[in-house]
């Protein structure tokens, strides 16, 4: 049977779908209402409207919060995909309307200026924008079309993306200035075998494992450190002497806490700085930026590791 090329219209309000996904994420109407900048009664009405449109109860309230019903469990992944598809459809339409516009993303501690200047110089009529991204937002920003290219650090899931390795970057140990290891030319994992290393709550498990070096090459697990919400929280924790961390070679100008310093870490594979773009993106400006990035972003313009003498 041939599918109907013109299916019956569906009465589904995407704003209500977004409300549902936020409630599902927080599993609590109060926290979800706060995240959506609305009130609980208003949010409850919106969820009831969505359930009427879908024709099924999606959420169950309990004494401990809110949980998905069986119908909600089945609806949630499709709801997220629907929202992503809507964002992508609008982004593609805007991109088609503005073929001479490109947004280049980058994460903290990485310099993209030489490649951006070259792109602007050779395309004077183009709108070339730059955007600083959170350290864990590169993939999302690309797939949601908030940026068209990102200079960032691996690892992160790379499906649906084209990855160009620009250069290797050494990993360093981040410690407070009064740490017992400060003053050493370099350290190894044996030197920090018992040092607690924080977990970042919202981090992808792949990222957490990579930057904690967990497990270690000999199979031992990395010592557990405190759970933190954000990178800035982690730096504050290290400055207080409660943990150490493994990270990229930031300096004070690119995000290192002034009470911290770094020490080169020997015997550990370097991380990779890459250019990531969407698979199949044939934009001439993205193609041009890739060429400039490969030629000019070789690591020579990046911050050197900060070390105490």
C-alpha positions as CSV (number, residue, x, y, z in Angstrom):
1,X,0.0,0.0,0.0
2,X,1.4,3.4,-1.1
3,X,1.7,5.9,1.8
4,X,-0.6,8.9,1.6
5,X,1.7,11.8,0.5
6,X,-0.7,14.2,2.3
7,X,-1.5,12.7,5.7
8,X,-4.3,14.2,7.8
9,X,-3.2,17.3,9.7
10,X,-2.2,16.7,13.3
11,X,-3.3,19.2,16.0
12,X,-0.1,19.2,18.1
13,X,1.2,22.4,19.7
14,X,5.0,22.2,19.8
15,X,5.1,24.6,22.8
16,X,3.1,22.1,24.8
17,X,5.5,19.3,23.6
18,X,8.4,21.3,24.9
19,X,6.6,21.8,28.3
20,X,6.2,18.0,28.5
21,X,9.9,17.3,27.8
22,X,11.0,19.8,30.5
23,X,8.6,18.2,33.1
24,X,9.9,14.8,32.1
25,X,13.5,15.9,32.6
26,X,12.9,17.5,36.0
27,X,10.3,14.9,37.2
28,X,8.8,17.7,39.2
29,X,6.2,20.3,38.2
30,X,7.6,23.0,40.4
31,X,11.2,22.8,39.1
32,X,9.9,22.5,35.5
33,X,7.7,25.6,35.9
34,X,10.8,27.5,37.3
35,X,12.9,26.4,34.3
36,X,10.1,27.5,31.9
37,X,9.6,30.8,33.7
38,X,5.9,30.0,34.3
39,X,3.7,29.0,37.2
40,X,2.7,25.4,38.3
41,X,-1.0,25.9,37.6
42,X,-0.3,27.3,34.1
43,X,2.1,24.4,33.4
44,X,-0.5,21.9,34.6
45,X,-3.1,23.3,32.2
46,X,-0.6,23.1,29.3
47,X,0.2,19.4,30.1
48,X,-3.6,18.6,30.2
49,X,-4.1,20.3,26.9
50,X,-1.2,18.2,25.4
51,X,-2.7,15.0,26.8
52,X,-6.0,16.0,25.2
53,X,-4.3,16.5,21.9
54,X,-2.4,13.2,22.1
55,X,-5.3,11.3,23.5
56,X,-3.4,9.7,26.4
57,X,-2.3,10.5,30.0
58,X,1.5,11.2,29.8
59,X,2.4,12.0,33.4
60,X,1.5,10.7,36.8
61,X,1.9,12.8,39.9
62,X,3.2,11.0,43.0
63,X,4.0,12.0,46.6
64,X,7.6,12.2,45.5
65,X,7.2,14.2,42.3
66,X,6.1,13.3,38.8
67,X,6.8,10.2,36.7
68,X,6.1,9.3,33.1
69,X,3.1,7.0,32.4
70,X,3.6,4.1,30.0
71,X,2.2,6.3,27.2
72,X,4.6,9.1,28.3
73,X,7.6,6.8,28.2
74,X,6.7,6.0,24.6
75,X,6.0,9.6,23.7
76,X,9.1,11.2,25.2
77,X,11.7,10.1,22.6
78,X,9.4,11.0,19.7
79,X,8.7,14.3,21.4
80,X,12.4,15.1,21.6
81,X,12.9,14.1,18.0
82,X,9.9,16.3,16.9
83,X,11.4,19.3,18.6
84,X,14.8,18.7,17.1
85,X,13.3,18.3,13.7
86,X,11.4,21.6,14.1
87,X,14.5,23.4,15.1
88,X,16.5,22.0,12.2
89,X,13.7,22.8,9.7
90,X,13.7,26.4,10.8
91,X,17.5,26.6,10.8
92,X,17.7,25.1,7.3
93,X,15.1,27.6,6.0
94,X,17.0,30.6,7.5
95,X,20.3,29.3,6.1
96,X,18.8,29.0,2.6
97,X,17.5,32.6,3.0
98,X,21.0,33.8,4.1
99,X,23.6,31.8,2.1
100,X,26.3,34.3,2.8
101,X,26.1,34.0,6.6
102,X,28.1,31.6,8.8
103,X,28.6,31.2,12.5
104,X,31.8,29.7,13.9
105,X,31.7,28.2,17.4
106,X,34.6,27.6,19.7
107,X,35.1,26.4,23.2
108,X,37.1,28.1,26.0
109,X,40.9,28.2,25.6
110,X,40.9,27.7,21.9
111,X,41.8,30.6,19.5
112,X,40.1,30.8,16.1
113,X,41.1,34.3,15.2
114,X,43.6,33.6,12.4
115,X,41.1,31.4,10.5
116,X,38.2,33.7,11.0
117,X,40.2,36.7,9.8
118,X,41.2,34.8,6.7
119,X,37.6,33.9,6.0
120,X,36.5,37.5,6.4
121,X,39.3,38.8,4.3
122,X,38.6,36.5,1.4
123,X,34.8,36.8,1.7
124,X,34.2,40.5,2.4
125,X,30.5,40.4,1.6
126,X,29.8,37.5,3.9
127,X,28.4,37.7,7.5
128,X,30.9,35.8,9.6
129,X,29.8,35.5,13.2
130,X,31.6,33.8,16.1
131,X,30.1,32.2,19.3
132,X,31.7,31.0,22.5
133,X,30.1,27.7,23.5
134,X,30.0,25.8,26.8
135,X,32.6,23.1,26.9
136,X,30.0,20.3,26.5
137,X,27.7,22.0,23.9
138,X,29.6,21.5,20.6
139,X,27.5,18.7,19.2
140,X,24.2,20.2,20.3
141,X,25.0,23.6,18.9
142,X,25.9,22.1,15.5
143,X,22.9,19.8,15.3
144,X,20.5,22.5,16.4
145,X,22.1,24.8,13.8
146,X,23.1,27.5,16.3
147,X,26.6,27.3,14.7
148,X,27.8,26.0,11.4
149,X,31.3,24.9,12.5
150,X,33.0,24.4,15.9
151,X,36.6,24.3,17.0
152,X,36.6,22.2,20.1
153,X,38.2,19.2,21.9
154,X,37.3,15.6,21.6
155,X,35.8,13.4,22.9
156,X,32.1,13.7,22.2
157,X,29.7,11.6,20.0
158,X,30.5,12.3,16.4
159,X,27.7,10.6,14.5
160,X,26.1,13.0,12.0
161,X,29.2,15.1,12.1
162,X,32.3,15.5,10.0
163,X,35.5,15.7,12.1
164,X,38.8,17.2,11.0
165,X,41.7,16.8,13.5
166,X,43.7,20.1,13.7
167,X,46.3,19.2,16.2
168,X,47.1,17.3,19.4
169,X,47.1,19.1,22.8
170,X,48.8,17.8,25.9
171,X,46.7,17.1,29.0
172,X,47.8,18.7,32.2
173,X,47.2,18.3,35.9
174,X,45.3,21.2,37.5
175,X,46.2,21.8,41.2
176,X,46.0,24.6,43.8
177,X,49.2,26.8,44.0
178,X,50.1,25.3,47.3
179,X,49.8,21.7,46.2
180,X,52.7,19.3,47.1
181,X,53.4,18.7,43.4
182,X,53.9,22.3,42.4
183,X,57.4,22.9,41.3
184,X,57.9,19.6,39.5
185,X,58.7,19.7,35.8
186,X,56.0,17.1,35.2
187,X,54.0,14.4,36.9
188,X,52.6,10.9,36.1
189,X,49.5,9.1,37.1
190,X,51.4,7.4,39.8
191,X,52.0,10.7,41.4
192,X,48.2,11.3,41.7
193,X,47.1,7.7,42.3
194,X,45.2,8.6,45.4
195,X,44.1,12.1,44.5
196,X,40.3,12.5,44.3
197,X,39.1,13.8,40.9
198,X,35.6,15.5,40.7
199,X,32.7,14.3,38.6
200,X,30.7,16.9,36.6
201,X,27.0,16.2,37.0
202,X,25.8,17.3,33.5
203,X,28.8,15.8,31.6
204,X,28.4,13.0,29.1
205,X,29.8,9.7,30.6
206,X,32.3,9.6,27.8
207,X,33.7,13.0,28.7
208,X,33.8,12.3,32.4
209,X,35.7,9.1,31.9
210,X,38.1,10.7,29.5
211,X,39.1,13.7,31.6
212,X,39.2,11.7,34.8
213,X,41.3,9.0,33.1
214,X,38.9,6.4,34.4
215,X,39.8,3.6,34.3
216,X,43.6,4.1,34.5
217,X,45.8,2.2,32.0
218,X,46.5,-0.5,34.5
219,X,42.7,-1.0,35.0
220,X,42.4,0.8,38.4
221,X,39.5,3.1,38.8
222,X,40.2,6.8,39.3
223,X,39.7,7.9,42.9
224,X,36.2,9.4,43.3
225,X,36.0,13.1,44.0
226,X,33.0,15.4,44.8
227,X,30.1,15.8,42.4
228,X,29.9,19.3,40.9
229,X,27.4,21.1,38.7
230,X,29.8,23.1,36.4
231,X,33.4,23.6,35.4
232,X,33.6,26.8,37.5
233,X,32.5,24.8,40.5
234,X,35.2,22.3,39.9
235,X,37.9,25.0,39.7
236,X,36.6,26.4,43.0
237,X,36.8,23.0,44.6
238,X,40.4,22.4,43.4
239,X,41.4,25.9,44.6
240,X,40.1,24.9,48.1
241,X,42.4,21.9,48.1
242,X,39.6,19.3,48.0
243,X,40.6,17.7,44.6
244,X,42.8,17.9,41.6
245,X,41.8,17.6,37.9
246,X,43.1,16.6,34.5
247,X,42.4,19.2,31.8
248,X,43.6,21.1,28.8
249,X,46.3,23.7,29.0
250,X,44.3,26.7,30.0
251,X,45.9,29.9,31.3
252,X,44.5,32.7,33.3
253,X,43.4,34.6,30.2
254,X,41.4,31.6,28.9
255,X,39.6,30.4,32.0
256,X,42.0,29.1,34.6
257,X,41.1,30.1,38.2
258,X,43.7,32.6,39.6
259,X,44.4,30.3,42.6
260,X,45.3,27.4,40.4
261,X,48.3,26.3,38.3
262,X,48.9,23.4,35.9
263,X,51.7,20.8,35.7
264,X,52.5,18.8,32.5
265,X,51.2,15.2,32.7
266,X,53.5,12.6,31.3
267,X,52.6,9.1,30.0
268,X,49.0,10.2,29.0
269,X,47.8,10.4,25.4
270,X,47.1,14.0,24.3
271,X,43.6,15.2,23.6
272,X,42.8,16.3,20.1
273,X,41.6,19.7,19.0
274,X,39.2,19.3,16.0
275,X,37.0,21.2,13.6
276,X,33.5,19.7,13.6
277,X,30.8,20.4,11.0
278,X,27.5,18.8,10.1
279,X,27.8,15.8,7.7
280,X,26.6,16.8,4.3
281,X,26.9,20.5,4.8
282,X,28.0,21.9,1.5
283,X,28.1,25.5,2.4
284,X,30.9,27.3,0.6
285,X,31.7,29.3,3.7
286,X,32.0,26.2,5.9
287,X,34.2,24.6,3.2
288,X,36.4,27.7,3.1
289,X,36.7,27.9,6.9
290,X,37.8,24.3,7.0
291,X,40.7,25.1,4.7
292,X,41.7,28.1,6.7
293,X,41.5,26.1,10.0
294,X,43.6,23.3,8.6
295,X,46.2,25.8,7.4
296,X,46.2,28.3,10.3
297,X,45.0,26.6,13.5
298,X,47.9,24.4,14.1
299,X,48.3,24.9,17.9
300,X,50.9,27.6,17.7
301,X,48.4,30.2,18.7
302,X,47.1,28.4,21.7
303,X,47.8,28.9,25.4
304,X,50.9,27.3,26.8
305,X,50.6,25.2,30.0
306,X,51.0,27.4,33.1
307,X,53.5,26.0,35.5
308,X,55.1,27.3,38.7
309,X,58.9,27.7,38.6
